[in-house]
Amino acid sequence: MVRGAGASSPKPGPRPGAIATRCWPATGRTAHRFHRTGPVDAHHQALRFTWELRAEGEPPFVIGIDIGEVAADGRLQSITGFFDHVAQPA
């Protein structure tokens, strides 16, 4: 954030759960959280890891893998996600 002439104060972000509520308003799946399901595999500047999106105590709603690239300064430069499985609505 840049401070100075013409810079505005930061606005508060959405309340916790608000984004999830927008994503799944009809199903109420706001309790879902991402969980990494294995180690992060890294090779030079590339990395990958598997994950699942699930509510506590329930089977995964989505299972996927993310592949990322690390910049020279060590920060994450890009990430691409793939869905391996998406649960079908009942």
Secondary structure, 3 states (H helix, E strand, C coil): CCCCCCCCCCCCCCCCCHHHHHHCCCCCCCCCEEEECCCCEEECCEEEEEEEEECCCCCCCEEEEEEEEECCCCCEEEEEEEEEEECCCC
